[in-house]
Structures are given as C-alpha cells and as structure tokens.
Amino acid sequence: MEEPVVQRVSTLVLVLLVVPVLQASVVATGAGEVRFSAHFPSARQVLLAGEFNDWNTHPAPMERRGDRFVLELALDHGLHEYKFIVDGDWQPDPGNPARTYSESGQPNSAFWLERDGSLQLRADVPDTLPLDVAPLPEPVPLVILWQQHQPWLGDPASDALAGPWLRVHATKDYLDMVLRLKDQPTVRAGISLSGTLLFQLDRYYLQRLVPYLDHDTRSVSPDFTGIWKGHTDPWLDLLLEETPDPRDPVVAGRLWQDDWSCLGVSPEMRRRWPRLEELEKRLRAGGGLSAPEAGELLMLFHLAWMDPRFLRGPVDLCTGHTLRVCDLAREESPGRWIALAADAAARRPWYTRRG
C-alpha cells in the first residue's frame, strides 16, 4: 500500500517542478535577451506589442512552436510593458501576474530587466536601483517646454465626446503643472495649449454647459438636459442624474465595463482613495454594484481626478467665485482620502460667489 502513495507523491513533486517551467511566459536568456512564450493553442496568429516596439505601430509576429508562440528580443535594462495580440484581440500575459494600468484602466503586463540580464516579474522600479549619474561641474541653464494637448475625442455621429479626458486632464494634470510653477518662481517654462484641446473645451463645455450653470445655487438648469443631453460629455450627463442605474448596460459600461470608464484612474491616484480601490477590486473580480455604490463610484472617479489643491482648501477662481470641493472630501491620513456622504456635502456651499 505504501508504494502507490510514494509514486503519487513523487508524481506530484515532479508536476510542481515542471509546471513553473512550462508556464513561464517571459524569461531572461542572458546578454539582455528575453524570451516571450505565449500559450494560445487555438490561435492563428499572436503578435507581441510593447513600449519597446512602439506598441501597435510595429507589433512583432511570434513564431508558433507546438501549442505556444515564441519570440526572443534583445532589450535594454529597465521596466518593460507589453501585451499579446491574439488574432487581433489585445490581452495581457496570462502567465505574468505583474500588471501596470493605463489611464483608461486597461492592464498591461510588465517586468524589470536588470543590467546583468536577470529578470523580475514586477510593475515598478526597484527601490535599490542605483543612480547611474555623475555630478555636473557647474549649473546647466534649463527651460522646460510643456505641450498640453488632447486628441480629437468628438464623435461625429452623436456630436458628443467619446470620453471625459479633456475635462479631467484640464482640471488636474494641466492645472497641476501651472500651479507648480507658482511654487517655483525661479523655474522658467513655456506652456503650449494645442488647438484641438482648446477647441473641444470651448465647444463642448463653455458653449454648451456654462450658459445653463447657475453659480449661486450650484445647479444646472433643466433646460440643459432637454437641449444638450447626449451632446457634451456623457460622464457629466451621469452626474446630473439622481442616481445612475447600474442595470442599464450603457451606464454600466461608462461606470466600469467599457475601456473608458470610471475605473480609468492610475494606480497612484487609486491608492489615495481606499474606497475606490475596494470597489475597483470587486468589479475586476466580476462583482457588481448597487445603485448607491454606482453613484459613489462616479463621485470617487471625479474626486480622484481633481487637483489636490481643490481638496485641501478653498480655491478662488478668476471668475470671481470660490470653489469649495474641499467640502466633499477629507484627508484621513497623508495622501489617503475619503469622500463625504453626498447628502451631507450637498448642504455645504462648495461653489459660491465671492463678495
């Protein structure tokens, strides 16, 4: 009776030893060479795309070897991101747990390649990385040139924006950059605003929304919904609803299911909002949301995309108003925020006219 047990244990040990080798999808082969191996037995074609080959500009075809697709590349040391394109379908590497996320929340596989050719499955830069720099003999004059732009996001068929990125980038990243200059008066910088950015902000927000905004009551006239609903920013339309219905497939798509959704928050931004992290993990695991949680996710998305200065205190605008987004959130600990209940926040004068 003991021999079968010994045989089964030996077989189990052999499987445990062999499986990691069979499943390894990205390994260093020495001298900076990296072998990508993808197990897609039913695929007709698999391409490799990453920052090392300009993503979709020059994806590299992988060679079929049995039920796997293989490609070896010589790469520089550093952090690398990639995806497999399986018969036209973009997929992260199922054999690599390390993930980075794009601004729209889409996952990419990642690994770190050391100078000695060794490889780590990780999505960040090691803390122990030595700086390979030498001190300069004298100061170097430096002028920073910033190009603030967005692609054309207008959909000709619906005459609406396909995503909220014009607005959220303008109220966070682009504003952050200018405000940092205010804190550093000795820094010299030039800022260029692209025509596509300004034209779309003017067309879809200034011309269509602002005329219906009552600054004193912090409300949008019902006439706006009757005239322009579906023709500006779909995420603003959701904000103007009483409660988003997560059972509606269009609403669910914009909240979490579509490529562009309220999960379009970088890991760094998401870590500042523990509740947003909690909802994001549940949704990525296949869970759903109740109607109140759908409204909470929508609010957290917009708060995460606000400039931190708006959250820490009142901000005076050039229009003669004081913005008090700070009444909608509280910093529980350094860099960790919670959103206040919507009904409590609604009673606070978070947008008022000065004087």
N, C-alpha and C positions, 0 to 999 in steps of 0.2 A: 504493500500500500504506500510505502514511502517513496518508491521510485517515480510514480506519476507526479507526486507532489513536487519532487525535486525537478522533474522535467518541466512542469508548468512554471515553477519559479525561474528556472534557467531561461525558458522562453520569454517570460515577462521581462527579465533583466535585459535580454537581447533586444526586445522590442523597444524598451526605454532607451537603450543605447543607440539604436538605429534611427528611430523616428526623428530626433532633432536634426540628424544629418539630412534625412530625406526632405524635411520641411524647411530647412534653411533656405531662404529666398534671396538673401543678399549677403555675400561673404567676401572677405579680402583674400586675394590670392597672392599678394606680395608685389612689391615695387609699384605700389599705387594702383594696381589692377583690382577691379571689383567685379565679381560675377553676380549677375542678376538671374534668378531662376524662378519662373512662374509656373505653377501647376494649374493649367487650364486645359484638360484633356479633350474637351469638345470644341475648343476654339479653332477657328480657321486661321486667324492672324492675331498676333499680340505685338504691340509696339511699346517701347519704353520712352516716356516723356519725363523731363525734369528740368530744373534750372540749368543743368549742365549742357542741355541741347536746346535751350530756348523753348521748352515746353511744346506747345502744339505747332510751333514753326518748323522744327526739324525733329519729329519723333523718330526713334531708331527702331527698325524691324528686328525682332528677336527670332532666333533660329529654333525650329522645332527639333527636340531630341526626345523621342518617345512621347510620353504624355506631358512633357514640360517644354517651356520655351526659355532659351538661354541666350544671354548676351554678356560679353566681357568688355569693360571700358577702363581706360586709364583716366583717373580723376585726380584733381588736386586735393590736398588735405583741407578739411573744413566740414561744415554742415551741408548736407545734400538732401534735397526733397525730390520726390519722384512719384509717378503713378504708372500703372499699366493701362493701355488702351486695348481692350479685348473686343475684337470685332466692332470697333467704333465706340464701345462703352468704356468710359473712364472709371477706373477702380483703384483704390489704394491697395497696397500689397497685403493680401490676407495672411502672409507668413511673417509680417513685421508689425509688432504691436506699437512701435513708436509713431506718433502722429503729430503733425502740425495742422493748423487750420487757417484757411484763407479768411479774408474779411467777410465773405459771404457764408462762412461756416463750413465750407467744404474741406474734407480731410485729405491730407497728403501724407505719404509715408516718408520717413526720414531716417538718416543715420549720420554718425560723426566719423570721419576718416582722419586718423592720426598721421603725423608726419612719417612715422615709422612703418606705415602701411596697415596697421591694425585698425579694426573697425568696431564701433559700438552702435547698437540699436538705441538711439536716443534722439530726442527732438529739440535739444538745447545745447548750448556751448558749455563744455566742462568748466567748472569754477577754477580749476587748477591750471587753466590754459596760460602759458607764459606769454607775455607781450614781446613780440619779435620786432622791437623798435629800438632805435638809438636816439639819444637826446640831440637836438639841433644846436649848433654853436651859437645861434642868435635868433631872435623872434622873426617869424615869417609873416608879412602882411597878408591878411586873408579877407576876402569878400565872399559872402555866401549868397548864391543866387537860388531863389526858390521859384519853381514853376507850379502854380496851383491850377490844376485842371481836372476835368472830368470828361469822359467820353459822352457822346450823344446818347442819352437814355430815353428820349421821347419815342413813343410808339405811334407811327403814323396812323395805324388802323383805329386805335382808341383815343388818340390825341391826349395821352396821359404818359406819365413817367413809368418806366418799367421797374424802377427801384427807388429807394429813399436816399441813395448815396449822395446825391448833390447836397441835400439838406443836412444830413448828419455830418458829412465831412466839413461843410462850411461852418457849422456851429460847434465843431470840436477841433479837428486837426488843423484846419486852416487858421482858425482863430487862435489856437494854442501857439502856433508859430509866431504870429504877430505879437501876442502878449509876452512871449519870451523875450522878444526884442526890447519891450518896455522895461523888463527887469535887467537887461544888459545894455546900458546906454553906450558902451564903448564898442559894441559889435556893429559892424557895417554889413548890411544885407540889402539885396534887391529882390522884390517880390513881383512876379508876373502873374496876372489873372488872365486865364485863357478866355477867348471869345465864347467857346461852347459852354463854359461854366457860367459866365455872366448872363448870356442869352437865356439859358434854361432857368436860372434862378429868377430872372425878370419875368419870363413868360408864364411859368407855372406857379410861381408864388407871389411875386409882387403885383402882377397884373390881375391874377385870378383870385387870390386869397385875401390879400391885405385890404381891399376895399370893403370886405364883409367882416373885418375884425373890429370889435368894439373894445378898445383898450381899457375903458373904465370898468366894464363889467366882466372883463376877461372871458368873452364869449364870441362865438362866430354866429352871424345871423343865419337863420334857417334858409334864407334866400340863397346862400352859398351852396347848400346841399342840393337845392332844387335846380340850380343852374350849372354848377361845376362839378358835382359828384361824379367820380369816374374820369375826370379830365384834368386832374392835377397830380396828386401823389396818393396812391391807394392806401398807404400807411396813415396818412392824415385822415382819409375817409374812415378808417377803422377807429381812430382816436375820437372822431365825432359821433360814433355810435354809442348808445347807452352801455351795452355790453356785447363784445364780439362773441358770436356763436361758433364755438369750435367744431360743431357738427356740420357747418357749411364747408364744403370742400375748398371753396375759394379762400375763405377766412383761414381754414387750417393750413392751406398752402402758404399764405403770407405770414402766418404765425410761426410755423416750424417745418412744413413738409417740402416747400419749394427750395430750389437752390438759393434764391434770395428770400430770406425770411428774417424773423426776429431772433434767430439763432446766429445771425451774421454779426457776431461780436468776437473779437480776437481773444485768445486765452488770457492775455494780460488784463484786458478790460473785464472779462468774465470773472476773474479771480477777485475783483473788487466788490462783487455783488454775490454773496454766498447763496442767496435765494435764486438768483438767475442760474448759478451753477447747478443747484438742485433740480430745477425744472429742466434744464438742458440735458442732464444725465438721464432723467426719467424719460424724456422724449426720444433720445438717441437709443435707449433700451427698448423702445417700442411702446411705451406707455402713452396715455392720453391726458387731456386737461379738462377740468370742469370749466364752466363759463366764467366764474370769478378768477380762476387761475389763468384763463386766456387773457383777461383784462390785465392781470398782474404781469404776465409775460410782456404784453405790449408796453406797459408803463416802464418796466425794467429795461427793455430794449432802448427806449428813448432816453431814459436817465443815464444809462451807460454811455450813450453817445453824446452827452452834454459835456461841455468844457468843465473840468473840475472846479474852476473858479466860480462857476454858477452855483455849484453845490455847496460851497463853503461859506457863501455870504451874498448879500445883495449886490447887484451889478447895475450901475447907471448906464443907460443907453443914450446914444446920440439923438434919439427921437424925443428925449425929454421924459422917458419912463424909467422906472426902476424894476428890474427883473428879480424876482424872489423865488427862483427854482430851489433855493436852499431850504424852503419850507416843505418841499416834497420828499426830502431825503435826510438821513442823519448818518454821520460817520461814527460807527460804533468803536472802531479802533483804527490806527493809522492805515489808510488805504483800504478799509473794509466798510462798505456802506450797506444800509438797509433803506428800502422805500417805505415812507409813511403810508398809512391807510388812506385810500383815495377820498373817502368821505370826510376825514379829518383835514386832509390837505386842501380840499375844495373850499373850506371855510376860511382859509388863510389868504391874505392879499398878495398872491405870488406874482402879480403883474399889475402895477399901479402907475398912475401918472404923478410925476413929482410936482410938488407945489400946488 
